[in-house]
Amino acid sequence: MTRRIFGVRTLGLLGLGLLLVGSYFGLFVAPAERYMGQVQRIMYVHVPCAWIAMVCYTAAFVFAVIGLWNGKPRWDARTTGAIEVGAVLNALLLVQGSIWARATWGVWWDWDVRLTTSLVMLLLFAGVLALRSFVDDSDRRATWTAVATIVAFVDVPLVYFCVRWWRSLHQTQSTPETVSPAMVLPLRLNAIAILLIAIWLIAQRAKLERERLRKEQVDEPARVTAGLEVTDA
Amino acid sequence: MNVIRQALVLVGKDMLLEWRGRSRFISVLLFGVVTLLLFSFAVGPDSVALRAAAAGFLVLALLLSSTLSLSESFRLEQEERALEGLVLLPVDPVALFYGKAIGNTLFLLLLAPIFTPVALVLYSVELGAMKILTLVGLWALAAAGLSAPGTLYAAMTSRLRSQDVLLPLLLFPLVVPVLMGSVKAMALVLGGDPLEQLRSWTVLLGGFAVIYWSLCGLLFPYAIEEGG
């Protein structure tokens, strides 16, 4: 067990180190973009945050399906960890996007497809976390979290396509072929770094959740014998 | 007894209860009319602005009313632990979901004959019979789209202390495609559709309803199982 935690912690430390290297390349080595200037450098954290937030939500969906299938509490802990880390990255994504939008488009917010979808996505998964916080029974909490996660995840592409039919301001996605290699390197380094940090945080959060559940299960018989059990029906 | 028949029996039970009480329908109806009135106060007496926002206000009135009716539909089942009784009966949980979801859709559909004329009068919109029928069709699609995830979430939140807060919190972001699709489609009916976009928005509404009626039907048995 100690070895496994050490392994995950190594991933986290590696991620932090890589983030420093990637950010150094992004801030000091990569050339400034021709039209947007220095502010474009926010891309080196903005785009990786978007990618990894999506990876976290996809992982949460997969964990939720597995958890619903086999009913083991560790999958619920992992689902929760993935949603929470995804939501933090999603919130960062919105803040960074807003700053970038102000500098390039002249507004803090625009009803662009990716901005709007990101906001709806954050609200969808924040709702799942809110639902979770109101359920006392651990089995029911795990099942409902999994159900709500699946329902929320399926909605993301629908929201995306729906908002896409509106007029869009967002620059079209670039590919490595159209971007200078000096810009691609920090982007990729930071994406790997944030992925490693996300895995580390999810593992830590899942461990914390499992320990909380264990404590709940230890406390429960004591509450029942003391006549303090309250049904939530 | 197959699933469809079981679902229809449950719809009949809900409709009978509704008919005998009628209080839920009347209160949701009044709530919706009040919101339609309040929206017009927010915009002011400018008839051009009101007409432009009419579709949005109508759909928002439907959305806000739906949260009331959805949570009420399961509050009844919580009284005297009726839901537990239903789960104990040899009724397929899938039939229970479809029965409740059909009942909720019908309930929202019954609001259309009142909400639509009130909105048309308040927001000075004149429409022919064919356009009114199209509007009702879109209303039905929106009601179906709201009812499927709404029924699933209402079944869960009705068993919690903070259901009034949680249901809109879960449902509103989820039904953004329904809201956007029905507002756009209804605006095209009210204001004209020179680029023939109505079909695309209708397909989107239909697609959302099909996806969520299937998915929520699959997930509902997990949501109501005891201890799970």
Chai-1 contact restraints between the chains, C-beta under 6 A:
chainA,res_idxA,chainB,res_idxB,connection_type,confidence,min_distance_angstrom,max_distance_angstrom,comment,restraint_id
A,V120,B,P173,contact,1.0,0.0,6.0,A-B,restraint_1
A,V120,B,V176,contact,1.0,0.0,6.0,A-B,restraint_2
A,L123,B,P173,contact,1.0,0.0,6.0,A-B,restraint_3
A,L124,B,P173,contact,1.0,0.0,6.0,A-B,restraint_4
A,G127,B,L169,contact,1.0,0.0,6.0,A-B,restraint_5
A,G127,B,L170,contact,1.0,0.0,6.0,A-B,restraint_6
A,A130,B,L169,contact,1.0,0.0,6.0,A-B,restraint_7
A,L131,B,L166,contact,1.0,0.0,6.0,A-B,restraint_8
A,F134,B,L160,contact,1.0,0.0,6.0,A-B,restraint_9
A,F134,B,S162,contact,1.0,0.0,6.0,A-B,restraint_10
A,D139,B,G227,contact,1.0,0.0,6.0,A-B,restraint_11
A,D139,B,G228,contact,1.0,0.0,6.0,A-B,restraint_12
A,T143,B,Y222,contact,1.0,0.0,6.0,A-B,restraint_13
A,T143,B,G228,contact,1.0,0.0,6.0,A-B,restraint_14
A,W144,B,M156,contact,1.0,0.0,6.0,A-B,restraint_15
A,V147,B,L219,contact,1.0,0.0,6.0,A-B,restraint_16
A,V147,B,Y222,contact,1.0,0.0,6.0,A-B,restraint_17
A,V147,B,A223,contact,1.0,0.0,6.0,A-B,restraint_18
A,D155,B,L174,contact,1.0,0.0,6.0,A-B,restraint_19
A,L158,B,P177,contact,1.0,0.0,6.0,A-B,restraint_20
A,V159,B,V176,contact,1.0,0.0,6.0,A-B,restraint_21
A,V159,B,P177,contact,1.0,0.0,6.0,A-B,restraint_22
A,C162,B,P177,contact,1.0,0.0,6.0,A-B,restraint_23
A,C162,B,M180,contact,1.0,0.0,6.0,A-B,restraint_24
